[in-house]
Amino acid sequence: MPEYKWPGVYVEEVSSGIQPIAGIGTSTAAFIGISQEIIGPWDPAKKQGMPVNPAGDAYEQKPADIPQPVNSWTEFTQKFGDIQEANEFLAQAVFGFFNNGGLRCWVIRVAADGNVVKVLPRLESIDEIVIVAAPLPPSATQETLHDIQDKLVKHCQDMETRTAVLDSARDIDDDNLVITENDTGIWRPTINKKGYGAFYFPWIYVADPIRGGRVAVPPSGHVTGIYARSDAERGVQKAPANEIILGALDLRYQLSNITQGDLNLRGVDCIRSFSGTIKVYGARTLASDPEHGDIEWQYVSVRRLVNFLRGSIETGTQWVVFEPNAQDLWAKIRRNVGAFLYGQWAAGALVGNTPEQAFYVRCDESTNPPDVRALGRVVTEIGVAVVRPAEFVVFRLSQWSGPAQ
């Protein structure tokens, strides 16, 4: 308490009562992929081995089944080796991630595709991860992919702030480009009504540093990098689609408008070539299905935006725990959460001409009656009007004879 000893004006600093909520990151990815043991220094003739450090000794490959943080392609090569047969599809995915705008990821190398599901629990304690992918080699069958993808999506739904980026198989029997429930066509992952996964087709061709020429690789690493790039340039509310895949040379399968029309409505995000430019041209989740899906969660951007809001509010209101559960606390919660959502509305993430049209925050006696407070709970109800992508742009054209004379 300041002392007032002489006549004059006193200016005091007081707390605003607002504890700002900072948005969580939206682009840190986790990759789980196959990499066999790599020993010894890099051999240019055999195109295998680990890079050497300034002292001339080979870096030691990181152990299997342990998550490792990676902040650049150079750091990946020092921990897991450059692209080579032992780690080809995992390394290509991580290279595509950084090449397309990714900034940070976690990597787990496993010895076989059967170990992918076993290591998933090791990602649970790493809060910054918001995207999960498992780029596997073409030897993985569609049945194996389907089982692994179901587990990846379940992991993301359980964590509530993550999205799975999923790959199709490289080869489709008899080029049967229709959705099936077995390996006779495109075996789409199981519908997830909350939209915690997005499925991309087909594989892309990239430069092959091992054999020369080009090689088909799963697109999840490149697509995940596009998520990061789009978030940085436009925000998480922008659908990560109609975006160029840097490093992509061609597609395993060429798709027409008609083919994509059948696949798109059922949650297959197509990658297409437009005048030689390879683009991600779909933005739907596994909630997209005319019969069994949920239109509320059918867009990747909506799922990821709500994940972002949920994670940011959860992290930014931890100070509430054990505070006196009364009017003063409820008012602080409304101010703090309201200020955060106002910032999101001003940034274009929420729809509405005014903040009142874009969101509401309710935390008062109606959400916290005596019986709720008696259980030690403080309940806040939040509603948001999220931006949805303009997926179908319609121009209505007609002939016009010109203005009347």
C-alpha positions as CSV (number, residue, x, y, z in Angstrom):
1,M,0.0,0.0,0.0
2,P,1.6,3.3,-1.0
3,E,2.0,6.2,1.4
4,Y,0.5,9.6,0.7
5,K,2.7,12.2,2.4
6,W,2.6,15.3,0.3
7,P,-0.1,17.0,-1.8
8,G,-0.2,16.0,-5.5
9,V,-1.3,13.4,-8.0
10,Y,-0.4,9.7,-7.3
11,V,-0.4,7.1,-10.1
12,E,-0.6,3.5,-9.0
13,E,-0.2,0.3,-11.0
14,V,-3.0,-2.2,-10.3
15,S,-3.7,-5.7,-11.7
16,S,-6.2,-5.8,-14.5
17,G,-7.5,-9.2,-13.3
18,I,-6.8,-10.6,-16.8
19,Q,-4.2,-13.3,-17.2
20,P,-3.7,-13.5,-20.9
21,I,-4.2,-16.8,-22.7
22,A,-1.5,-17.5,-25.2
23,G,-2.4,-19.7,-28.2
24,I,-0.6,-23.0,-28.3
25,G,1.5,-24.1,-31.2
26,T,-0.4,-25.7,-34.1
27,S,2.4,-27.3,-36.3
28,T,4.6,-29.6,-34.2
29,A,4.3,-33.0,-35.7
30,A,5.2,-36.5,-34.7
31,F,6.5,-39.1,-37.2
32,I,6.7,-42.8,-36.5
33,G,8.5,-44.8,-39.2
34,I,10.7,-47.7,-40.0
35,S,14.5,-47.3,-39.8
36,Q,16.8,-50.2,-39.5
37,E,20.1,-49.9,-37.6
38,I,22.7,-47.7,-39.3
39,I,26.4,-48.0,-38.3
40,G,29.5,-46.3,-39.4
41,P,30.4,-43.2,-41.3
42,W,28.6,-42.2,-44.6
43,D,29.9,-44.2,-47.6
44,P,29.2,-42.3,-50.8
45,A,29.6,-45.4,-52.9
46,K,27.1,-47.5,-51.0
47,K,25.0,-44.5,-50.0
48,Q,24.6,-45.6,-46.5
49,G,25.9,-44.7,-43.0
50,M,25.8,-41.8,-40.6
51,P,27.2,-38.3,-41.2
52,V,30.4,-37.4,-39.4
53,N,30.9,-34.7,-36.8
54,P,33.7,-32.0,-37.0
55,A,36.1,-34.4,-35.3
56,G,35.6,-36.9,-38.1
57,D,33.7,-39.5,-36.2
58,A,30.3,-40.8,-37.3
59,Y,27.3,-39.6,-35.3
60,E,25.6,-42.3,-33.4
61,Q,22.1,-43.2,-34.6
62,K,19.4,-42.6,-31.9
63,P,17.9,-45.8,-30.4
64,A,14.6,-47.3,-31.6
65,D,11.3,-46.7,-30.0
66,I,12.3,-43.5,-28.2
67,P,10.9,-40.1,-29.3
68,Q,13.5,-37.6,-30.4
69,P,13.0,-33.8,-31.0
70,V,14.1,-32.6,-34.4
71,N,14.3,-28.9,-35.4
72,S,15.9,-29.1,-38.8
73,W,16.7,-31.6,-41.6
74,T,20.4,-31.4,-40.6
75,E,19.5,-32.4,-37.1
76,F,17.5,-35.4,-38.4
77,T,20.4,-36.6,-40.5
78,Q,22.7,-36.4,-37.4
79,K,20.2,-38.5,-35.3
80,F,18.8,-40.9,-37.9
81,G,21.0,-40.6,-41.0
82,D,20.5,-39.1,-44.5
83,I,18.0,-40.7,-46.9
84,Q,19.1,-44.3,-47.6
85,E,17.5,-47.7,-47.9
86,A,17.5,-48.4,-44.1
87,N,15.3,-45.3,-43.4
88,E,14.0,-44.3,-46.8
89,F,10.3,-43.6,-46.3
90,L,10.7,-42.1,-42.8
91,A,13.5,-39.8,-44.0
92,Q,11.7,-38.8,-47.1
93,A,8.7,-37.8,-45.0
94,V,10.7,-35.7,-42.6
95,F,12.6,-34.1,-45.5
96,G,9.2,-33.2,-47.1
97,F,8.0,-31.8,-43.8
98,F,10.9,-29.4,-43.4
99,N,11.0,-28.6,-47.2
100,N,7.3,-27.6,-47.1
101,G,7.4,-25.3,-44.1
102,G,7.7,-27.5,-41.0
103,L,9.8,-26.1,-38.2
104,R,9.8,-28.8,-35.4
105,C,8.8,-32.4,-35.0
106,W,9.4,-35.5,-32.9
107,V,10.5,-38.7,-34.6
108,I,10.3,-42.3,-33.4
109,R,12.1,-44.9,-35.5
110,V,10.8,-48.5,-35.2
111,A,12.2,-51.7,-36.6
112,A,8.9,-53.0,-38.1
113,D,5.4,-51.7,-38.9
114,G,4.0,-53.8,-36.1
115,N,5.8,-51.6,-33.6
116,V,4.0,-48.4,-34.6
117,V,1.1,-48.9,-32.3
118,K,3.3,-50.0,-29.4
119,V,5.2,-46.7,-29.3
120,L,2.1,-44.4,-29.5
121,P,1.8,-44.1,-25.7
122,R,5.3,-42.6,-25.6
123,L,3.9,-39.5,-27.4
124,E,1.2,-38.9,-24.8
125,S,3.4,-36.9,-22.4
126,I,4.7,-34.5,-25.2
127,D,2.1,-31.8,-25.0
128,E,3.4,-29.7,-28.0
129,I,2.6,-32.5,-30.5
130,V,-0.6,-31.6,-32.5
131,I,-0.2,-33.7,-35.7
132,V,0.7,-37.4,-35.9
133,A,1.7,-39.4,-39.0
134,A,3.2,-42.8,-39.7
135,P,4.7,-42.8,-43.2
136,L,5.3,-46.5,-43.9
137,P,7.0,-48.3,-46.9
138,P,4.9,-49.8,-49.7
139,S,5.5,-53.3,-48.2
140,A,2.8,-52.4,-45.6
141,T,-0.4,-54.0,-46.7
142,Q,-3.7,-52.1,-46.9
143,E,-4.9,-54.3,-44.0
144,T,-1.9,-53.3,-41.9
145,L,-2.3,-49.6,-42.8
146,H,-6.0,-49.8,-41.9
147,D,-5.3,-51.2,-38.4
148,I,-2.5,-48.7,-37.7
149,Q,-4.6,-45.8,-38.9
150,D,-7.5,-46.7,-36.6
151,K,-5.1,-46.6,-33.7
152,L,-3.6,-43.3,-34.8
153,V,-7.0,-41.7,-35.0
154,K,-8.0,-43.1,-31.6
155,H,-4.8,-41.7,-30.1
156,C,-5.6,-38.2,-31.5
157,Q,-9.2,-38.4,-30.3
158,D,-8.1,-39.5,-26.8
159,M,-5.6,-36.6,-26.6
160,E,-8.2,-34.1,-28.0
161,T,-5.7,-31.6,-29.4
162,R,-4.2,-33.8,-32.2
163,T,-5.0,-34.7,-35.8
164,A,-3.8,-37.7,-37.7
165,V,-2.5,-37.3,-41.2
166,L,-3.0,-40.7,-43.0
167,D,-1.6,-42.2,-46.2
168,S,-3.2,-44.5,-48.6
169,A,-1.4,-47.6,-49.9
170,R,1.0,-47.0,-52.8
171,D,-0.6,-49.5,-55.2
172,I,-4.4,-50.1,-55.7
173,D,-5.3,-53.4,-57.2
174,D,-6.3,-53.1,-60.9
175,D,-6.3,-49.3,-60.5
176,N,-9.7,-49.6,-58.9
177,L,-9.9,-46.0,-57.7
178,V,-13.1,-46.4,-55.7
179,I,-13.6,-46.6,-51.9
180,T,-13.9,-50.1,-50.6
181,E,-14.0,-51.8,-47.3
182,N,-11.1,-54.2,-48.2
183,D,-7.9,-54.1,-50.3
184,T,-9.7,-54.4,-53.7
185,G,-9.8,-50.6,-54.0
186,I,-9.0,-47.6,-51.9
187,W,-9.5,-48.8,-48.3
188,R,-10.4,-45.7,-46.5
189,P,-9.9,-45.6,-42.7
190,T,-12.9,-46.0,-40.5
191,I,-15.2,-43.1,-40.3
192,N,-14.5,-40.9,-37.3
193,K,-17.4,-38.6,-36.5
194,K,-15.3,-36.2,-34.6
195,G,-12.9,-35.7,-37.5
196,Y,-9.6,-36.5,-35.8
197,G,-8.0,-37.9,-39.0
198,A,-7.5,-36.8,-42.6
199,F,-6.7,-39.3,-45.4
200,Y,-4.6,-38.4,-48.4
201,F,-4.4,-40.1,-51.8
202,P,-2.4,-40.9,-53.9
203,W,1.4,-41.2,-53.2
204,I,3.7,-38.6,-54.8
205,Y,6.9,-39.0,-56.8
206,V,10.0,-37.2,-55.5
207,A,13.6,-37.2,-56.3
208,D,15.4,-40.4,-55.4
209,P,18.9,-39.8,-54.0
210,I,19.5,-43.5,-53.6
211,R,18.9,-45.0,-57.0
212,G,18.6,-41.8,-59.1
213,G,15.5,-40.8,-61.0
214,R,12.4,-40.6,-58.8
215,V,10.5,-42.7,-56.3
216,A,6.9,-42.8,-55.0
217,V,6.6,-41.9,-51.3
218,P,3.6,-41.4,-48.9
219,P,2.5,-37.8,-48.9
220,S,1.9,-37.4,-45.1
221,G,5.3,-35.8,-44.4
222,H,4.9,-33.2,-47.2
223,V,1.2,-32.5,-46.2
224,T,2.1,-32.1,-42.6
225,G,4.7,-29.5,-43.7
226,I,2.0,-27.7,-45.6
227,Y,-0.2,-27.6,-42.4
228,A,2.7,-25.8,-40.7
229,R,3.3,-23.4,-43.7
230,S,-0.4,-22.6,-44.0
231,D,-0.7,-21.9,-40.3
232,A,2.3,-19.6,-40.4
233,E,1.1,-17.7,-43.4
234,R,-2.7,-17.6,-42.9
235,G,-3.6,-19.1,-39.5
236,V,-4.9,-22.4,-38.4
237,Q,-8.4,-21.4,-39.6
238,K,-7.3,-21.6,-43.2
239,A,-7.9,-25.0,-44.8
240,P,-4.5,-26.5,-45.7
241,A,-5.6,-27.1,-49.3
242,N,-5.1,-25.7,-52.8
243,E,-1.4,-25.6,-51.7
244,I,1.6,-26.6,-53.8
245,I,3.6,-29.6,-52.6
246,L,7.2,-28.5,-52.8
247,G,9.5,-31.3,-54.0
248,A,6.7,-33.3,-55.6
249,L,7.4,-34.3,-59.3
250,D,4.4,-36.3,-60.2
251,L,1.6,-38.5,-58.9
252,R,1.2,-42.3,-58.6
253,Y,-2.3,-41.9,-59.9
254,Q,-3.8,-39.1,-62.0
255,L,-7.3,-38.1,-60.9
256,S,-10.1,-36.4,-62.8
257,N,-12.8,-34.1,-61.5
258,I,-15.3,-37.0,-61.7
259,T,-13.1,-39.4,-59.8
260,Q,-12.3,-36.8,-57.1
261,G,-16.0,-36.0,-56.8
262,D,-16.7,-39.5,-55.7
263,L,-13.8,-39.7,-53.3
264,N,-14.0,-36.2,-51.8
265,L,-17.5,-36.5,-50.4
266,R,-16.4,-39.6,-48.5
267,G,-13.4,-38.0,-46.9
268,V,-10.6,-38.9,-49.3
269,D,-8.4,-35.8,-49.7
270,C,-7.0,-35.9,-53.3
271,I,-3.7,-34.7,-54.4
272,R,-3.8,-33.6,-58.1
273,S,-1.7,-32.2,-60.9
274,F,-2.7,-28.9,-62.5
275,S,-0.5,-28.0,-65.5
276,G,2.4,-29.9,-63.9
277,T,2.0,-28.3,-60.5
278,I,1.2,-30.8,-57.7
279,K,-1.3,-29.6,-55.2
280,V,-3.2,-30.8,-52.1
281,Y,-6.8,-30.4,-53.4
282,G,-8.9,-31.7,-50.5
283,A,-9.6,-30.5,-47.0
284,R,-11.9,-33.0,-45.4
285,T,-11.7,-35.3,-42.4
286,L,-12.8,-38.8,-41.7
287,A,-16.1,-37.3,-40.5
288,S,-17.0,-36.6,-44.2
289,D,-19.5,-39.2,-45.3
290,P,-23.0,-38.6,-46.8
291,E,-24.5,-41.5,-44.8
292,H,-22.6,-42.0,-41.6
293,G,-20.5,-38.9,-41.1
294,D,-21.0,-35.6,-39.2
295,I,-21.1,-32.4,-41.2
296,E,-20.0,-30.4,-38.1
297,W,-16.5,-31.9,-38.2
298,Q,-16.0,-32.6,-41.9
299,Y,-13.3,-30.0,-42.5
300,V,-9.7,-30.3,-41.4
301,S,-9.5,-26.6,-40.6
302,V,-12.5,-26.7,-38.3
303,R,-11.2,-29.7,-36.4
304,R,-7.7,-28.1,-36.0
305,L,-9.1,-24.7,-35.1
306,V,-11.3,-26.2,-32.3
307,N,-8.3,-28.3,-31.2
308,F,-6.3,-25.1,-31.0
309,L,-8.9,-23.2,-29.0
310,R,-9.4,-26.2,-26.6
311,G,-5.7,-26.6,-26.0
312,S,-5.1,-22.8,-25.6
313,I,-7.9,-22.3,-23.1
314,E,-7.0,-25.5,-21.2
315,T,-3.4,-24.4,-20.9
316,G,-4.1,-20.7,-20.2
317,T,-6.6,-21.3,-17.4
318,Q,-4.6,-23.7,-15.2
319,W,-4.3,-20.9,-12.6
320,V,-8.0,-21.4,-11.9
321,V,-7.4,-24.7,-10.0
322,F,-8.0,-24.3,-6.2
323,E,-9.1,-20.7,-6.5
324,P,-12.2,-19.8,-4.4
325,N,-15.2,-20.8,-6.5
326,A,-17.3,-17.7,-6.4
327,Q,-18.4,-14.6,-8.4
328,D,-15.0,-13.0,-8.5
329,L,-13.4,-16.2,-10.1
330,W,-16.3,-16.5,-12.6
331,A,-15.8,-12.9,-13.7
332,K,-12.0,-13.4,-14.2
333,I,-12.7,-16.5,-16.3
334,R,-15.2,-14.7,-18.5
335,R,-12.7,-11.8,-19.0
336,N,-9.7,-14.0,-19.7
337,V,-11.4,-16.4,-22.1
338,G,-13.4,-13.6,-23.7
339,A,-10.2,-11.6,-24.3
340,F,-8.6,-14.6,-26.0
341,L,-11.6,-15.3,-28.2
342,Y,-11.9,-11.7,-29.1
343,G,-8.3,-11.9,-30.4
344,Q,-9.2,-14.9,-32.5
345,W,-12.3,-13.1,-33.9
346,A,-10.2,-10.1,-34.8
347,A,-7.7,-12.4,-36.6
348,G,-10.5,-13.8,-38.7
349,A,-10.8,-17.3,-37.1
350,L,-14.4,-16.7,-36.0
351,V,-17.4,-15.6,-38.0
352,G,-19.5,-12.6,-37.1
353,N,-19.8,-8.9,-37.7
354,T,-19.4,-8.4,-33.9
355,P,-17.8,-10.3,-31.1
356,E,-21.3,-11.1,-29.8
357,Q,-22.1,-12.9,-33.1
358,A,-18.7,-14.8,-33.1
359,F,-18.6,-16.3,-29.6
360,Y,-20.0,-16.3,-26.0
361,V,-18.5,-17.2,-22.6
362,R,-20.9,-18.2,-19.8
363,C,-19.6,-18.7,-16.3
364,D,-22.0,-17.7,-13.6
365,E,-24.6,-19.1,-11.3
366,S,-26.5,-20.8,-14.2
367,T,-23.4,-23.0,-15.0
368,N,-22.3,-23.3,-11.4
369,P,-25.3,-24.0,-9.2
370,P,-24.6,-25.0,-5.5
371,D,-24.6,-28.8,-6.3
372,V,-21.9,-28.3,-9.0
373,R,-19.8,-26.1,-6.6
374,A,-20.2,-28.7,-3.9
375,L,-18.4,-31.2,-6.2
376,G,-15.4,-28.8,-6.4
377,R,-16.2,-27.9,-10.0
378,V,-16.3,-24.6,-11.9
379,V,-18.1,-24.9,-15.2
380,T,-17.7,-22.5,-18.1
381,E,-19.8,-22.8,-21.3
382,I,-18.2,-21.5,-24.5
383,G,-19.7,-21.2,-27.9
384,V,-17.8,-20.2,-31.1
385,A,-18.8,-19.6,-34.7
386,V,-15.9,-21.0,-36.7
387,V,-14.8,-20.1,-40.2
388,R,-15.5,-22.9,-42.8
389,P,-13.7,-23.2,-46.1
390,A,-15.3,-22.1,-49.4
391,E,-15.0,-25.6,-50.9
392,F,-17.5,-25.1,-53.7
393,V,-17.2,-21.7,-55.4
394,V,-20.3,-21.2,-57.6
395,F,-20.6,-18.5,-60.3
396,R,-24.0,-18.2,-61.9
397,L,-23.7,-17.2,-65.5
398,S,-26.3,-16.4,-68.1
399,Q,-26.5,-14.6,-71.4
400,W,-27.4,-11.0,-71.3
401,S,-28.6,-8.9,-74.3
402,G,-27.2,-5.7,-72.8
403,P,-29.0,-2.7,-71.2
404,A,-32.2,-1.5,-72.8
405,Q,-31.9,1.3,-75.3
